[in-house]
């Protein structure tokens, strides 16, 4: 019975995503200020339902970290996540989005 329920919920979620028009996007983040890491992690935790994958590359020698976040979400959500990240001190965020 659980399998049927899970399948039904998956189908509903997929239909909901199709109706809202989700897009796949990459949010590229460069962190130059380690004081903002807690705020960044909080934002990413809040967006966890939309995050498909995450890769971080520390650059110890020049104190910059590069993070790549792959998301599948409506365009407004992607822009909201990127905007919140970009407002953090010492962090730059840019988005590359699929064409619908």
C-alpha positions as CSV (number, residue, x, y, z in Angstrom):
1,X,0.0,0.0,0.0
2,X,2.9,2.3,0.7
3,X,4.2,1.9,-2.9
4,X,0.9,3.0,-4.3
5,X,0.8,6.0,-2.1
6,X,4.4,7.0,-2.9
7,X,3.7,6.6,-6.6
8,X,0.5,8.7,-6.3
9,X,2.4,11.4,-4.4
10,X,5.2,11.4,-7.0
11,X,2.7,11.8,-9.8
12,X,1.0,14.7,-8.0
13,X,4.3,16.4,-7.4
14,X,5.4,15.9,-11.0
15,X,2.1,17.3,-12.3
16,X,2.4,20.3,-9.9
17,X,5.9,21.0,-11.3
18,X,4.7,20.8,-14.9
19,X,1.9,23.3,-14.2
20,X,4.2,25.8,-12.4
21,X,6.8,25.6,-15.1
22,X,10.0,24.6,-13.3
23,X,13.4,25.2,-14.8
24,X,16.7,23.6,-14.2
25,X,19.4,26.1,-13.2
26,X,22.9,26.4,-11.9
27,X,23.6,29.0,-9.2
28,X,27.3,29.8,-9.2
29,X,28.6,31.2,-5.9
30,X,31.9,32.7,-5.0
31,X,32.5,33.2,-1.3
32,X,35.2,35.7,-0.3
33,X,34.1,36.2,3.3
34,X,34.0,33.2,5.6
35,X,31.8,35.2,8.1
36,X,28.8,34.6,5.8
37,X,29.0,30.8,5.6
38,X,26.4,30.3,8.3
39,X,23.9,32.6,6.5
40,X,24.6,30.9,3.2
41,X,24.0,27.4,4.7
42,X,20.7,28.6,6.2
43,X,19.5,29.9,2.8
44,X,20.5,26.6,1.1
45,X,18.8,24.6,3.9
46,X,15.6,26.6,3.3
47,X,15.8,25.8,-0.5
48,X,16.6,22.2,0.1
49,X,13.4,20.9,-1.6
50,X,14.6,22.5,-4.9
51,X,18.3,21.6,-4.7
52,X,19.3,18.7,-6.9
53,X,23.0,18.8,-6.3
54,X,25.8,20.8,-4.7
55,X,29.5,20.9,-5.2
56,X,32.0,23.0,-3.3
57,X,35.6,23.7,-4.1
58,X,37.7,25.4,-1.4
59,X,40.5,27.7,-2.6
60,X,42.6,27.9,0.6
61,X,45.5,29.7,-1.0
62,X,43.5,32.8,-2.0
63,X,40.7,32.5,0.6
64,X,37.9,32.1,-1.9
65,X,35.4,29.2,-2.1
66,X,33.5,28.3,-5.2
67,X,30.1,26.5,-4.8
68,X,27.9,25.2,-7.6
69,X,24.2,24.5,-6.8
70,X,21.9,22.7,-9.3
71,X,18.2,23.5,-8.7
72,X,14.9,22.5,-10.3
73,X,12.3,25.1,-9.4
74,X,10.0,27.8,-10.7
75,X,11.9,30.8,-12.0
76,X,10.7,33.0,-9.2
77,X,12.1,30.6,-6.6
78,X,15.5,30.4,-8.4
79,X,15.7,34.2,-8.5
80,X,14.7,34.4,-4.9
81,X,17.4,32.0,-3.8
82,X,20.1,33.7,-5.9
83,X,19.0,37.1,-4.6
84,X,19.1,36.1,-0.9
85,X,22.6,34.6,-1.5
86,X,23.8,37.7,-3.3
87,X,22.8,39.9,-0.5
88,X,25.2,38.2,1.9
89,X,28.4,40.1,2.6
90,X,31.3,38.9,0.6
91,X,29.3,36.5,-1.6
92,X,28.6,36.8,-5.3
93,X,25.9,34.6,-7.0
94,X,25.0,34.3,-10.6
95,X,22.4,32.1,-12.3
96,X,22.4,30.1,-15.5
97,X,18.9,28.9,-16.3
98,X,17.4,26.5,-18.8
99,X,15.1,27.8,-21.5
100,X,11.8,26.5,-20.0
